[in-house]
Amino acid sequence: MAHFAELDSNNVVIRVVVVNTEDTCDAHGNEKEYIGAAFLENLLGGTWKKTSYNSAGGVHKLGGEPFRANYAGIGSIYDPINDVFYSQQPYPSWTISAPDWIWKSPVPMPQDNSPYAWNETNKAWDKVG
């Protein structure tokens, strides 16, 4: 099974589907992204990119090579220059970069096991409760 993300004209993921392995393989049984993408384009239209269910934060959960940094979800963004998926920016002050492609606040969240919420106005973590 392979997972593919459909992209809109702004490279935002609008859906993710699972494709049978035989619909993504060449005559020799080798999985090829372009074959799976063409299968989906013929079946459903649209633009498709393969995504890995086992990739998160630039790490492969099973120890393999991470594919496109993160698993694509609806609303995720595909960056064609860096060939990665990442989530929408949660706050204007947060930044993202390789290798994990996870948004980071300008100030680390305190690690005291208390609940916090980000305060964009003050650019700080506010204790909740």
N, C-alpha and C positions, 0 to 999 in steps of 0.2 A: 504494500500500500504506500502511496505517496500523497503528500498534501500539497495543494496548490492554492495560491491566493489570487483572486481577481482584483485588478487595479482599475480605478477610475482614471480620468484624464489628468488628474493631479497626483497620481501615484499613491492614492489612499486606498487601502484594502476595503473592498465592499462585501466580499464573502470569501470563505475558505472551504474547499471541498476535498474529499478523499477520492483518489483515483486508483483503480486496480492496477497492480504491477504490470500485467500484460498489456495495458494501454499506455505504458510509458517506456517500453523496452524495444530495442531494435531486434533484427532477425537473429542475433546471437544471444539474446536474453540480457543485454546490457541496458540498464536504465539510463535514459537520456531525457533531460529536462525538455528539450525542444519537441520531443515526440509527445510527451504528456501535455505540454502547452498547446500544441497543434490539435491534439485530440479534443481538448476542452474548447478551443476556439471554434472548431467545426461543430461541436455538440451544442455549445452555449453562447458562442460569440465572446467578445471581450478580450482583454489582455491578461495573461496568466504568468505567474512566477512561482517556482517551486519554493516551499518553505519546509523547515525541519521541525517536527514536533519535539525533538530532543535538544534543540538549541535554545539557550536562554542566557542572556548577559555575556555573550561571546564565548560560552562554554557548552560543550556537548555533554548532556547528562550521563551518557553511557561511556564517556571517555574517548569518544571519537573526535573527529574534526568538526567544529561548529560550522553550521551552514547559514550564511546570511545573518549571523549574530544572534537573532531572536526569532522565535516562532511568530508568524504573522497572525494577528487577530483582526477582527473587523475594527476599522478605524486606525489601524497601524499605518505607518508610512513606509513606502519603499524608496530608498535613496539609490538611484541608478549609478551615481558617481562612485559611491563606496560599496555598492551591491549588498546592502543590508536592509533589514526591517527594524523599525523601532516604533515605540508608542508615541502618541501625541504629546507635545510639550505641556506638562501640567501647570507650570507657572512661567511668566516671562523671564524671571531671573535665573531659572535653572538652565544648565548646560549639559551637552551630551558629546561624547567622543569615543573613539576606538580605545581599547579593543572590545569593550562590553556593550556599548551603545545603549546605556541606561541613563536616564535623566538624573542629574545630581543637583541638590540644592547648594547655594553658595556657602552655607554654613552646615556642617554635619549635625544630624539629629543627636541630641544627648542620648547616651547609652546607659540610662539608669532604670530601665524597665518600666518607666512611666509612659502613659500615652501622650503623644504630642500631635499638633496640627501645624502645618506651615502657615505663617502669616506673611503674605506677600508684601503688604504695606510696610512692615517693619523689617522684612527680610530676616526673619527669625522664627524659631520653633516656639510655639506657645504650649504650655502644659495644659492638657485637657482634664477636666474633672477636679 
